[in-house]
Amino acid sequence: MSKYLVSTVETYRVDTEAEVTRVIEEAKHDGSYELAQYISKRKDIKKNDETYWELSLKKIFNDIKDPISIVEIDYEVN
């Protein structure tokens, strides 16, 4: 039995709206997956007047009905 990674949703905390735009543009031009959807939301923390952005990227690696590639994800935590 084979197993194929079809899609992932990655959620990031980003400091500025400009950085959100940069990350989205990089994801659009990455040839290893199709960027199917992105959502960004501004978040305000009132108790310390902090603002950040929550950015979610949905990446498609294979068609669920006809997968053609085996994808291995390697998470590195620093």
N, C-alpha and C positions, 0 to 999 in steps of 0.2 A: 504494500500500500504506500502510495506517495502522498506527501502533504505539500501543498503549495500556499504560500502567503499571498492572499488576494489583496488586502488593503490594511492600512493602519490609520489611526487618528493620533496625531501628536499635538500636545498642548504645551505652550510655552508662556512664560512670563517675560514680557519685553518692556524695556524702560521708556521708549518714546514711540510716537506715531511714525516718525521717519524710519526708525529701525524696523517697525512692523512692515512698512512698505518694502524695505530692502530685503527682508527675509522672504516675503511673498514673491518678489521678483526672482530671487535666487531659486526658490522652489519651482517656479514656472519654467525655468530654463534648465533644470536638472533632468538629464535624459534617462535616469534610471527608474523613473516612475512617472505617472500622470497625476498632476495636481487636480483632483476632482472638485475640491471645495476648500474654501478658507473662510474663517470667521474671526473677526477681531472685536474685542469689547474693551472699552475704557473702564478701569476700576479705580475708584477713589476711596482712600482710607481716611475717614474724617478725623479720627483721633490724633493723627500726626500729619495731616495735610499731604499725604503721599498719593501719587498717581502712578499707575502702571497699566499695561495693556495685556489682556489675555488673548493669545493667538492660537487658534486650532487649525491644523492642516490635515486634510484627508488625502492620503496618497494611495493610488491604485497601482499595484504591481502586476496583477494578472486578471484576466477575464475569468470569472467564477465558472463559466460553462466550458471554457477551453484554455486552461492554464498552459503557458508555454515556457515558463522559466522558474527555476528554483531560487528563492531569495533567502539569504541568511542575514539576520539582523544581529549586530554585535553592539551591545550597549556598554559604554565605558563611563564609569562614574568616577569623577575626580573630587 
